[in-house]
Each structure stands twice: as structure tokens, then as C-alpha cells.
Amino acid sequence: MDIGQILVFTGIGGVILFLWNGITNNLPWGNGSVASVDTAPELGKAVDAQLQQGHRALFLSDTVAAIIVARPLSYYSIPRYFALEFVTQVAVALFLSIILSLTASLPLENQILLIFLIASVASIAIYFQYANWWGFSFQLALGSAINLIISWCGVSFILSLLLMTSL
């Protein structure tokens, strides 16, 4: 695979990953697992004050511990969010394309197995660590991990098939 093919495959893979993650984020383990909470004025003031010092706050009561990651509302601009999400997915597709290029001599099953192992390591290192440290629910961590593994393997399978037909 030459650099031109890698760039084309990166674009194709980036678009597929962007659309896949946009759709699956609406499944129960994505946005559906995050509840909106009407906050007490005191908590809102505390979060606003914390924004002046950083982006995280710890809320403790007799029954709840909550780590609150906060940004100013302006941070959540829809165009900015989608642009950064697209750039992120294109970067992932670039690395997947490079891995597939470097392993092009392997049988397809071995290439997908390698991507599966890489995606599994990434999922465990990210989502289950977040579940431990940040208190992500098991549903969110497991669903996000499975989603990442399926999307990386699925895109790699599609790109491998495209690579085979272009040879």
C-alpha cells in the first residue's frame, strides 16, 4: 500500500468511524446511560467556582461521591465538537490503515485478530480505568469497550477488503 492509498483509506475509515460512533453514541451505553440532574444552587455555584481553578470537582455527601468534570458552556459548541470528533476518528483510521499496510502480507484473519487485540488493550486501558477512577458505570464502560472493538475491527475488515481489491 502506498501513501496515496493510506490517505484514501484513512478518509474512508475516518468517515465510517465518525458515522458509527455518532449512531452508537445514542444507544443505551452512550448518551442514554448519562442522567441529567437538576442541581441545587449550592452545587452549581461550587462547580462554577471550580471552573476558575481547573475542570474537576469532587462532591461528597453521606451517601454519594461524585467526580464532576466541568467546562464552560461555550466549550460545548456543536461545530467544534463535531470537527474534533471527526479529526479524532480520522487519526484512528490513519493508524489502522498503517497497521493494515504493515501487515498486508498476513492472512486477513490475522490482521483482524491483531486489530482486535489492539482494540481490546485500548478498551481495557481506557474504559475500565475510567470505571475505576471516575466511577463510570459498568454498562457505560463495557458498552463503550465493545463499541470500540467492533468499530475498529469492522473498519479494518472493510479497509482490508478494499486493499485486496486494489492489488
C-alpha positions as CSV (number, residue, x, y, z in Angstrom):
1,M,0.0,0.0,0.0
2,D,1.5,3.4,-1.0
3,I,1.0,6.7,0.8
4,G,-1.8,7.7,-1.6
5,Q,-3.8,4.5,-0.7
6,I,-3.2,5.0,3.0
7,L,-4.6,8.6,2.7
8,V,-7.6,7.4,0.8
9,F,-8.2,4.5,3.3
10,T,-7.7,7.0,6.1
11,G,-10.5,9.2,4.7
12,I,-12.9,6.2,4.2
13,G,-12.1,4.8,7.6
14,G,-12.5,8.2,9.3
15,V,-15.9,8.8,7.8
16,I,-17.1,5.3,8.7
17,L,-15.8,5.6,12.3
18,F,-17.3,9.1,12.6
19,L,-20.8,7.9,11.5
20,W,-20.6,4.7,13.5
21,N,-19.7,6.5,16.7
22,G,-22.4,9.1,16.1
23,I,-25.0,6.4,15.7
24,T,-23.9,4.1,18.5
25,N,-23.5,7.0,21.0
26,N,-27.3,7.1,21.1
27,L,-27.5,3.5,22.3
28,P,-28.2,2.7,26.0
29,W,-24.5,2.7,26.9
30,G,-23.8,6.1,25.3
31,N,-25.7,9.2,26.0
32,G,-28.6,7.0,27.2
33,S,-26.6,6.0,30.3
34,V,-26.0,9.6,31.4
35,A,-28.6,11.1,33.5
36,S,-29.3,14.9,33.7
37,V,-29.5,16.1,37.2
38,D,-31.3,19.2,38.4
39,T,-28.7,20.6,40.7
40,A,-29.1,22.5,43.9
41,P,-28.0,26.1,43.6
42,E,-25.1,25.5,46.0
43,L,-23.7,22.7,43.8
44,G,-23.9,24.9,40.7
45,K,-22.0,27.7,42.5
46,A,-19.4,25.2,43.7
47,V,-18.9,23.9,40.2
48,D,-18.7,27.4,38.7
49,A,-16.1,28.3,41.3
50,Q,-14.1,25.2,40.5
51,L,-14.0,26.2,36.8
52,Q,-11.9,29.1,37.8
53,Q,-9.2,26.7,39.2
54,G,-9.5,23.8,36.8
55,H,-12.0,21.4,35.3
56,R,-12.8,18.9,38.1
57,A,-14.7,19.0,41.3
58,L,-15.3,16.3,43.9
59,F,-18.7,16.3,45.6
60,L,-19.1,14.3,48.8
61,S,-22.1,13.7,50.9
62,D,-23.0,11.0,53.4
63,T,-24.2,8.7,50.6
64,V,-22.7,9.9,47.3
65,A,-19.3,10.6,45.9
66,A,-19.3,12.4,42.6
67,I,-16.4,13.5,40.5
68,I,-17.7,16.3,38.3
69,V,-15.8,17.2,35.2
70,A,-16.9,20.6,34.1
71,R,-16.2,23.1,31.3
72,P,-17.7,26.4,30.5
73,L,-20.9,26.0,28.3
74,S,-19.0,27.7,25.4
75,Y,-16.7,24.6,25.3
76,Y,-19.6,22.5,24.0
77,S,-20.1,24.3,20.7
78,I,-21.6,21.8,18.3
79,P,-19.4,22.7,15.2
80,R,-16.3,22.5,17.4
81,Y,-17.4,19.2,18.9
82,F,-18.1,17.5,15.5
83,A,-14.9,18.9,14.0
84,L,-12.7,17.5,16.8
85,E,-14.6,14.2,16.8
86,F,-14.0,13.9,13.0
87,V,-10.3,14.7,13.4
88,T,-10.1,12.1,16.2
89,Q,-11.7,9.4,14.1
90,V,-9.6,10.2,11.0
91,A,-6.5,9.9,13.3
92,V,-7.7,6.4,14.4
93,A,-8.3,5.4,10.8
94,L,-4.8,6.6,9.9
95,F,-3.2,4.3,12.5
96,L,-5.5,1.4,11.5
97,S,-4.5,1.9,7.8
98,I,-0.8,2.0,8.7
99,I,-1.2,-1.2,10.7
100,L,-3.0,-2.9,7.9
101,S,-0.4,-1.7,5.4
102,L,2.4,-3.1,7.6
103,T,0.6,-6.4,8.0
104,A,-0.6,-6.7,4.4
105,S,1.4,-10.0,3.9
106,L,-0.6,-11.7,6.7
107,P,-3.9,-13.5,6.1
108,L,-7.0,-11.3,6.7
109,E,-7.9,-13.3,9.8
110,N,-4.6,-12.5,11.4
111,Q,-4.8,-8.8,10.6
112,I,-8.3,-8.6,12.2
113,L,-7.1,-10.6,15.2
114,L,-4.2,-8.1,15.6
115,I,-6.7,-5.2,15.4
116,F,-9.0,-7.0,17.9
117,L,-6.1,-7.4,20.3
118,I,-5.0,-3.7,20.0
119,A,-8.7,-2.5,20.4
120,S,-9.1,-4.8,23.4
121,V,-6.0,-3.4,25.1
122,A,-7.1,0.2,24.4
123,S,-10.6,-0.5,25.7
124,I,-9.3,-2.1,28.9
125,A,-6.7,0.7,29.5
126,I,-9.2,3.4,28.8
127,Y,-12.8,2.5,29.7
128,F,-12.2,0.1,32.7
129,Q,-9.7,2.5,34.2
130,Y,-12.3,5.3,33.8
131,A,-14.8,3.0,35.5
132,N,-12.4,2.5,38.4
133,W,-11.1,6.1,38.8
134,W,-14.0,8.2,37.5
135,G,-16.9,5.9,38.6
136,F,-18.2,5.2,35.1
137,S,-20.9,2.6,35.3
138,F,-20.1,-0.9,34.2
139,Q,-22.7,-0.6,31.5
140,L,-21.0,2.5,30.1
141,A,-17.5,1.0,30.3
142,L,-18.5,-2.3,28.8
143,G,-20.7,-0.8,26.1
144,S,-18.0,1.7,25.1
145,A,-15.3,-1.0,25.1
146,I,-17.4,-3.3,22.9
147,N,-18.3,-0.4,20.6
148,L,-14.6,0.5,20.2
149,I,-13.6,-3.1,19.4
150,I,-16.4,-3.6,16.9
151,S,-15.8,-0.3,15.2
152,W,-12.0,-0.8,14.8
153,C,-12.4,-4.4,13.7
154,G,-15.3,-3.6,11.3
155,V,-13.4,-0.7,9.7
156,S,-10.2,-2.7,9.4
157,F,-12.2,-5.5,7.8
158,I,-13.7,-3.1,5.2
159,L,-10.3,-1.5,4.6
160,S,-8.6,-4.9,4.2
161,L,-11.2,-5.9,1.6
162,L,-10.7,-2.6,-0.2
163,L,-6.9,-3.2,-0.1
164,M,-7.3,-6.7,-1.5
165,T,-9.5,-5.5,-4.4
166,S,-7.0,-2.7,-5.2
167,L,-4.0,-5.1,-5.5
